[in-house]
């Protein structure tokens, strides 16, 4: 049996001194899989050494999810994805970028 999953990716925009996240519904699932209505939001966080991250909260991705953020290095523009902690539906998954990078997107996957 195919695993049922949904991915939520929400675009984030860099604002003065932080970022603003937009929640988005899950996209259509491939044939034979179940589509779910899911949404994720993110609250920006800053670490002691100045690195950026987010507390990602998702609902509608099953009993558990893992949050992720897309990060962009400020020195060379390299974009990459980091995954956070596993959390229960409606809980918070904490995710960090490396130092010298900013958060440009967020979302969650069923886990």
MDTraj code that builds the backbone (N, CA, C; nanometers):
import mdtraj as md
import numpy as np

residues = "UNK UNK UNK UNK UNK UNK UNK UNK UNK UNK UNK UNK UNK UNK UNK UNK UNK UNK UNK UNK UNK UNK UNK UNK UNK UNK UNK UNK UNK UNK UNK UNK UNK UNK UNK UNK UNK UNK UNK UNK UNK UNK UNK UNK UNK UNK UNK UNK UNK UNK UNK UNK UNK UNK UNK UNK UNK UNK UNK UNK UNK UNK UNK UNK UNK UNK UNK UNK UNK UNK UNK UNK UNK UNK UNK UNK UNK UNK UNK UNK UNK UNK UNK UNK UNK UNK UNK UNK UNK UNK UNK UNK UNK UNK UNK UNK UNK UNK UNK UNK UNK UNK UNK UNK UNK UNK UNK UNK UNK UNK UNK".split()
xyz = np.array([
    [0.0847, -0.1178, 0.0000],
    [0.0000, 0.0000, 0.0000],
    [0.0889, 0.1236, 0.0000],
    [0.0552, 0.2178, -0.0828],
    [0.1333, 0.3410, -0.0897],
    [0.1150, 0.4216, 0.0375],
    [0.2221, 0.4864, 0.0773],
    [0.2132, 0.5728, 0.1963],
    [0.1315, 0.6960, 0.1617],
    [0.0504, 0.7371, 0.2565],
    [-0.0293, 0.8575, 0.2381],
    [0.0513, 0.9747, 0.2910],
    [0.0663, 1.0755, 0.2118],
    [0.1428, 1.1898, 0.2575],
    [0.0907, 1.3183, 0.1952],
    [0.1311, 1.4250, 0.2540],
    [0.1007, 1.5574, 0.1997],
    [0.2161, 1.6487, 0.2360],
    [0.2479, 1.7357, 0.1483],
    [0.3531, 1.8332, 0.1745],
    [0.2923, 1.9715, 0.1643],
    [0.3263, 2.0536, 0.2578],
    [0.2790, 2.1904, 0.2575],
    [0.4002, 2.2794, 0.2463],
    [0.3984, 2.3682, 0.1513],
    [0.5060, 2.4644, 0.1359],
    [0.4439, 2.6018, 0.1326],
    [0.4861, 2.6845, 0.2225],
    [0.4325, 2.8197, 0.2276],
    [0.5444, 2.9176, 0.1995],
    [0.5185, 3.0124, 0.1141],
    [0.6186, 3.1129, 0.0814],
    [0.6322, 3.2109, 0.1958],
    [0.7524, 3.2527, 0.2197],
    [0.7792, 3.3532, 0.3225],
    [0.8540, 3.4678, 0.2580],
    [0.8262, 3.5864, 0.3034],
    [0.8941, 3.7035, 0.2499],
    [0.9752, 3.7675, 0.3607],
    [1.0927, 3.8117, 0.3264],
    [1.1768, 3.8792, 0.4245],
    [1.1204, 4.0201, 0.4464],
    [1.0936, 4.0532, 0.5703],
    [1.0456, 4.1860, 0.6057],
    [1.1561, 4.2553, 0.6843],
    [1.1388, 4.3773, 0.7158],
    [1.2407, 4.4503, 0.7908],
    [1.2600, 4.3821, 0.9249],
    [1.3776, 4.3226, 0.9447],
    [1.4118, 4.2578, 1.0697],
    [1.3464, 4.1232, 1.0929],
    [1.2788, 4.0642, 0.9958],
    [1.2153, 3.9350, 1.0158],
    [1.1544, 3.8842, 0.8887],
    [1.0525, 3.7987, 0.9004],
    [0.9832, 3.7500, 0.7822],
    [0.8370, 3.7286, 0.8138],
    [0.7560, 3.7294, 0.7084],
    [0.6119, 3.7078, 0.7242],
    [0.5762, 3.5814, 0.6483],
    [0.5110, 3.4867, 0.7119],
    [0.4759, 3.3601, 0.6476],
    [0.3316, 3.3591, 0.6016],
    [0.3073, 3.2856, 0.4962],
    [0.1727, 3.2696, 0.4432],
    [0.1401, 3.1211, 0.4432],
    [0.0297, 3.0817, 0.5016],
    [-0.0104, 2.9413, 0.5013],
    [-0.0746, 2.9084, 0.3677],
    [-0.0530, 2.7851, 0.3222],
    [-0.1088, 2.7427, 0.1940],
    [-0.1674, 2.6027, 0.2088],
    [-0.2765, 2.5736, 0.1391],
    [-0.3318, 2.4390, 0.1448],
    [-0.2416, 2.3402, 0.0712],
    [-0.2517, 2.2126, 0.1047],
    [-0.1724, 2.1094, 0.0381],
    [-0.2135, 2.1004, -0.1081],
    [-0.1183, 2.0657, -0.1928],
    [-0.1489, 2.0505, -0.3347],
    [-0.2141, 1.9142, -0.3572],
    [-0.2638, 1.8947, -0.4773],
    [-0.3310, 1.7699, -0.5096],
    [-0.2342, 1.6530, -0.4970],
    [-0.2819, 1.5412, -0.4438],
    [-0.1987, 1.4228, -0.4254],
    [-0.1902, 1.3451, -0.5569],
    [-0.0768, 1.2749, -0.5780],
    [-0.0652, 1.1906, -0.6972],
    [-0.1744, 1.0829, -0.6980],
    [-0.1992, 1.0251, -0.8140],
    [-0.3025, 0.9240, -0.8303],
    [-0.2864, 0.8105, -0.7293],
    [-0.3964, 0.7691, -0.6660],
    [-0.3933, 0.6606, -0.5699],
    [-0.3618, 0.7033, -0.4281],
    [-0.3408, 0.8298, -0.4050],
    [-0.3098, 0.8785, -0.2713],
    [-0.4185, 0.9740, -0.2260],
    [-0.4262, 0.9940, -0.0958],
    [-0.5317, 1.0751, -0.0382],
    [-0.4840, 1.2192, -0.0241],
    [-0.5641, 1.3127, -0.0704],
    [-0.5347, 1.4542, -0.0553],
    [-0.5929, 1.5019, 0.0772],
    [-0.5179, 1.5827, 0.1503],
    [-0.5657, 1.6356, 0.2777],
    [-0.5569, 1.7875, 0.2753],
    [-0.6398, 1.8505, 0.3547],
    [-0.6313, 1.9945, 0.3724],
    [-0.5350, 2.0191, 0.4886],
    [-0.4229, 2.0760, 0.4595],
    [-0.3212, 2.0996, 0.5612],
    [-0.2756, 2.2434, 0.5533],
    [-0.2316, 2.2948, 0.6664],
    [-0.1747, 2.4286, 0.6648],
    [-0.0628, 2.4362, 0.7676],
    [0.0344, 2.5196, 0.7380],
    [0.1475, 2.5417, 0.8271],
    [0.1718, 2.6913, 0.8392],
    [0.2125, 2.7309, 0.9583],
    [0.2524, 2.8695, 0.9811],
    [0.3869, 2.8664, 1.0518],
    [0.4570, 2.9775, 1.0505],
    [0.5891, 2.9816, 1.1136],
    [0.6083, 3.1133, 1.1874],
    [0.6706, 3.1031, 1.3041],
    [0.7081, 3.2210, 1.3826],
    [0.8603, 3.2296, 1.3812],
    [0.9149, 3.3444, 1.3420],
    [1.0614, 3.3570, 1.3339],
    [1.1268, 3.3511, 1.4721],
    [1.2460, 3.2902, 1.4768],
    [1.3265, 3.2857, 1.5990],
    [1.4706, 3.3190, 1.5624],
    [1.5443, 3.3734, 1.6581],
    [1.6856, 3.4067, 1.6378],
    [1.7665, 3.3438, 1.7493],
    [1.8734, 3.2730, 1.7129],
    [1.9588, 3.2051, 1.8098],
    [2.0573, 3.3000, 1.8752],
    [2.1238, 3.2498, 1.9774],
    [2.2193, 3.3295, 2.0554],
    [2.3338, 3.3837, 1.9703],
    [2.3727, 3.3109, 1.8672],
    [2.4820, 3.3550, 1.7813],
    [2.4312, 3.4254, 1.6557],
    [2.3037, 3.4615, 1.6550],
    [2.2475, 3.5367, 1.5429],
    [2.1904, 3.4528, 1.4313],
    [2.1936, 3.3201, 1.4421],
    [2.1373, 3.2389, 1.3348],
    [1.9851, 3.2428, 1.3415],
    [1.9240, 3.2299, 1.2243],
    [1.7791, 3.2420, 1.2106],
    [1.7130, 3.1053, 1.2022],
    [1.5878, 3.1027, 1.2406],
    [1.5112, 2.9802, 1.2335],
    [1.3638, 3.0099, 1.2446],
    [1.2850, 2.9051, 1.2678],
    [1.1405, 2.9223, 1.2804],
    [1.0812, 2.8110, 1.3646],
    [0.9766, 2.8464, 1.4364],
    [0.8903, 2.7484, 1.5021],
    [0.7743, 2.7248, 1.4066],
    [0.7709, 2.6068, 1.3456],
    [0.6702, 2.5729, 1.2448],
    [0.5566, 2.4957, 1.3112],
    [0.4344, 2.5402, 1.2894],
    [0.3148, 2.4742, 1.3435],
    [0.2294, 2.4294, 1.2249],
    [0.1930, 2.3000, 1.2217],
    [0.1112, 2.2461, 1.1123],
    [-0.0092, 2.1705, 1.1665],
    [-0.1172, 2.1749, 1.0909],
    [-0.2360, 2.0942, 1.1181],
    [-0.2774, 2.0260, 0.9894],
    [-0.3429, 1.9113, 1.0030],
    [-0.3950, 1.8425, 0.8854],
    [-0.2966, 1.7518, 0.8152],
    [-0.1823, 1.7213, 0.8785],
    [-0.0837, 1.6316, 0.8168],
    [-0.0784, 1.4970, 0.8894],
    [-0.1893, 1.4554, 0.9475],
    [-0.1912, 1.3299, 1.0216],
    [-0.1566, 1.3533, 1.1673],
    [-0.1226, 1.2465, 1.2384],
    [-0.0940, 1.2572, 1.3808],
    [0.0369, 1.3287, 1.4112],
    [0.1364, 1.3157, 1.3221],
    [0.2676, 1.3771, 1.3431],
    [0.3176, 1.4411, 1.2151],
    [0.4002, 1.5434, 1.2294],
    [0.4616, 1.6098, 1.1147],
    [0.6040, 1.6504, 1.1513],
    [0.6817, 1.6805, 1.0497],
    [0.8158, 1.7359, 1.0673],
    [0.8198, 1.8672, 0.9904],
    [0.8531, 1.9749, 1.0584],
    [0.8608, 2.1045, 0.9934],
    [0.9905, 2.1191, 0.9155],
    [0.9877, 2.2063, 0.8163],
    [1.1107, 2.2386, 0.7431],
    [1.1126, 2.3868, 0.7107],
    [1.2315, 2.4373, 0.6873],
    [1.2476, 2.5743, 0.6385],
    [1.3463, 2.5733, 0.5228],
    [1.3234, 2.6629, 0.4291],
    [1.4181, 2.6871, 0.3216],
    [1.5016, 2.8070, 0.3631],
    [1.6318, 2.7915, 0.3505],
    [1.7266, 2.8939, 0.3948],
    [1.8076, 2.9440, 0.2759],
    [1.8481, 3.0704, 0.2830],
    [1.9308, 3.1287, 0.1780],
    [2.0501, 3.1974, 0.2425],
    [2.1698, 3.1548, 0.2017],
    [2.2913, 3.2164, 0.2544],
    [2.3016, 3.3593, 0.2033],
    [2.3441, 3.4494, 0.2913],
    [2.3539, 3.5904, 0.2527],
    [2.4836, 3.6211, 0.1797],
    [2.5844, 3.5336, 0.1875],
    [2.7115, 3.5613, 0.1216],
    [2.7146, 3.5197, -0.0253],
    [2.6517, 3.4061, -0.0587],
    [2.6591, 3.3585, -0.1972],
    [2.5231, 3.3218, -0.2580],
    [2.4136, 3.3397, -0.1826],
    [2.2805, 3.3139, -0.2353],
    [2.2392, 3.1679, -0.2417],
    [2.3216, 3.0754, -0.1913],
    [2.2904, 2.9325, -0.1938],
    [2.1642, 2.9048, -0.1120],
    [2.0715, 2.8286, -0.1704],
    [1.9442, 2.7955, -0.1054],
    [1.9458, 2.6471, -0.0683],
    [1.9025, 2.6165, 0.0536],
    [1.8981, 2.4786, 0.1004],
    [1.7814, 2.4605, 0.1968],
    [1.7511, 2.3355, 0.2318],
    [1.6381, 2.3041, 0.3198],
    [1.6895, 2.2319, 0.4444],
    [1.6382, 2.2731, 0.5605],
    [1.6658, 2.2040, 0.6867],
    [1.5338, 2.1531, 0.7433],
    [1.5398, 2.0344, 0.8044],
    [1.4233, 1.9744, 0.8684],
    [1.4351, 1.9883, 1.0188],
    [1.3211, 2.0029, 1.0847],
    [1.3188, 2.0232, 1.2287],
    [1.2798, 1.8991, 1.3054],
    [1.2337, 1.9232, 1.4257],
    [1.1931, 1.8159, 1.5151],
    [1.0564, 1.7613, 1.4743],
    [1.0300, 1.6369, 1.5090],
    [0.8994, 1.5752, 1.4847],
    [0.8039, 1.6254, 1.5916],
    [0.6823, 1.6591, 1.5509],
    [0.5843, 1.7142, 1.6452],
    [0.4463, 1.6550, 1.6178],
    [0.3632, 1.6571, 1.7200],
    [0.2243, 1.6118, 1.7059],
    [0.1446, 1.7156, 1.6268],
    [0.0356, 1.6713, 1.5640],
    [-0.0534, 1.7601, 1.4896],
    [-0.0886, 1.8827, 1.5745],
    [-0.0664, 2.0011, 1.5212],
    [-0.0948, 2.1252, 1.5921],
    [0.0174, 2.1714, 1.6830],
    [0.1204, 2.0892, 1.6980],
    [0.2352, 2.1246, 1.7816],
    [0.3372, 2.2082, 1.7062],
    [0.4543, 2.2247, 1.7657],
    [0.5594, 2.3094, 1.7088],
    [0.6833, 2.2270, 1.6776],
    [0.7350, 2.2426, 1.5575],
    [0.8613, 2.1845, 1.5142],
    [0.9619, 2.2986, 1.5008],
    [1.0725, 2.2905, 1.5735],
    [1.1731, 2.3964, 1.5701],
    [1.2806, 2.3620, 1.4680],
    [1.3119, 2.4590, 1.3811],
    [1.4073, 2.4385, 1.2729],
    [1.5025, 2.5573, 1.2657],
    [1.6303, 2.5301, 1.2369],
    [1.7318, 2.6367, 1.2301],
    [1.8040, 2.6377, 1.0964],
    [1.8343, 2.7582, 1.0469],
    [1.9273, 2.7769, 0.9356],
    [2.0683, 2.7827, 0.9938],
    [2.1675, 2.7687, 0.9076],
    [2.3054, 2.7899, 0.9488],
    [2.3284, 2.9388, 0.9732],
    [2.4353, 2.9712, 1.0438],
    [2.4696, 3.1128, 1.0605],
    [2.4955, 3.1738, 0.9237],
    [2.4577, 3.2996, 0.9068],
    [2.4786, 3.3682, 0.7798],
    [2.3728, 3.3367, 0.6756],
    [2.2562, 3.2869, 0.7185],
    [2.1480, 3.2547, 0.6262],
    [2.0174, 3.3082, 0.6818],
    [1.9216, 3.3293, 0.5924],
    [1.7889, 3.3777, 0.6322],
    [1.6832, 3.2778, 0.5877],
    [1.5702, 3.2797, 0.6551],
    [1.4583, 3.1917, 0.6216],
    [1.3816, 3.2525, 0.5036],
    [1.3589, 3.1722, 0.3998],
    [1.2847, 3.2210, 0.2826],
    [1.1574, 3.1413, 0.2571],
    [1.1355, 3.0317, 0.3308],
    [1.0152, 2.9517, 0.3122],
    [1.0008, 2.8521, 0.4252],
    [0.8819, 2.7959, 0.4405],
    [0.8583, 2.6969, 0.5449],
    [0.7459, 2.6035, 0.5045],
    [0.7345, 2.4923, 0.5748],
    [0.6281, 2.3969, 0.5480],
    [0.6411, 2.2772, 0.6387],
    [0.5710, 2.1697, 0.6075],
    [0.5759, 2.0498, 0.6874],
    [0.5439, 1.9279, 0.6049],
    [0.5909, 1.8135, 0.6514],
    [0.5615, 1.6855, 0.5882],
    [0.5088, 1.5908, 0.6941],
    [0.4199, 1.5025, 0.6548],
    [0.3670, 1.4021, 0.7477],
    [0.4807, 1.3091, 0.7870],
    [0.4889, 1.2748, 0.9144],
    [0.5956, 1.1852, 0.9598],
    [0.5462, 1.0879, 1.0648],
])
top = md.Topology()
chain = top.add_chain()
for i, resn in enumerate(residues, 1):
    res = top.add_residue(resn, chain, resSeq=i)
    for name in ("N", "CA", "C"):
        top.add_atom(name, md.element.get_by_symbol(name[0]), res)
traj = md.Trajectory(xyz[None], top)
